[in-house]
Structure formats: C-alpha cells, structure tokens
C-alpha cells in the first residue's frame, strides 16, 4: 500500500479491528505470525517494523502459553489505526499472574514492540498489549 | 578433514496432537568438520520447534561432541525460546570444556542476540570456515 493510501478505517471513520482466535498451543504460533505480518503490511510498516511486530507477538503469545489452562483458546486482537497497530493477546490461565519481566522473552518483547503492558483479571484472564507505531520519517 | 554423513531430523514425529503437525518448519542436519560438529539449522525456531534443536544438542553432547558450531544462515525466524536453547547448549558444552559458536549474517536474527546481550556470550561468525579458524586459534 502506498504512503498516500488510507486504510479502510481512515476512509470510513470506523476503527479496524481484527480478532484471531486459536487453540492455545504452540503449533499455531506460526499462523499468528503470518497474520501479524499481513496486517502490519496493510499499514505500510517497513519490513523491519513488520519483523519486529512478528517477533513481539510471537513472544507475547509464547509467554502466555506457558500459563494457559488446558484446552482453551488464545485470542489476539489487532486494532489497526492509521499509523499504528495495537495488539492485545489474552488467554485464560491457571494462576492468573502477569508474565515475569526479567526474562529473555520480556526483554525481546519490550525492545521490539514499542509500548508494552500486561494485566491480569480476577477470573484468570491474562492479557499482554503491544502498541507499535509506524516510523514517522520515511524516505520519498 | 573428516566428513561424517549428515542426518536430517524432521521434528514432526515429536509433536503430535494438532492438525498442523505436518507443517513444522525446522530441519536439522549435523556433520563433523575438522573436529567441530556443525549443526545446520533451516527454518523457524520458536516455542514449537525449539525442543527439537535442544534434543539434538543434548544428543550430540551425550555422544561426546563438545565443540559445536550452529549454522543459522538458513534460519528464517528466531525467538527467545531459541536463544534459551542455545544458552542451554553453551552451558552443556562448557561443562565439558567445550565450545558453542554460531554462524549468522542475517541482521534480523543478529538483532535478537544484540537486544539480549548475547553477542557478548557467543562467538558469532560470518561462515563455518571462519568458525573453524577461530577454533584453531583458541587451541
């Protein structure tokens, strides 16, 4: 998509939200990475930014999978804005605790995703949110 | 130079239970060159496939291969799970006074090593030949 093209959301004024629901098992992570790359490409992210997002979403999901209850789904919601993507990954967990932050996974996620946050609800649902902005300065 | 026949290890037999088991994208091959065991990795290393690499490294070390070179030139994706496997491998070979070197020139993969500070932990080379030269200098 060229730089002067608007996303459908920009044209209509309606926020684009895509939700992907997958079995909470690692075999499906490659599918989610592909979806992430496809959506990021629609927002005209650079190849490096797309790769960063692909890894960040993978890391977020991999962290949550370690705590997921058996036989539940992982839900990944992508909100596509004009120059940014917000991704929320959530799963119902056994312990309802936020992911540890001193790990390689969190370091990679925090470095690549832009803004990152994690929170847990009382019913055991744990969510990791990423907010990645498209770089502002682009060569012509 | 002694060349040992390589092995191609497909991980799918280890990961049954999903409809996607046939789509696992990681292939491993190992052979010996000049006293170094070279592990050629092709495909994606993530939380699903990384256990297969871990198993191969453990198997190689258990068989007495303590000087490893992991060739990542054909790796298309690497996440922190893969880093953990490599760090685990390094600990194993070091317990036998061995070494674990990497071959990687892909910027997107190197970036993950830089973010986590692992470029200071692993010798990372541009080619297997370079890794072999480095190993000779370390003797």
Interface residues (C-beta under 8 A of the other chain):
Chain A: X23 X25 X26 X27 X28 X29 X30 X31 X33 X48 X51 X54 X55 X58 X59 X62 X65 X103 X104 X105 X107 X108 X111 X112
Chain B: X15 X17 X18 X20 X21 X23 X24 X25 X44 X46 X47 X48 X77 X79 X80 X81 X83 X84 X108 X112 X115 X116
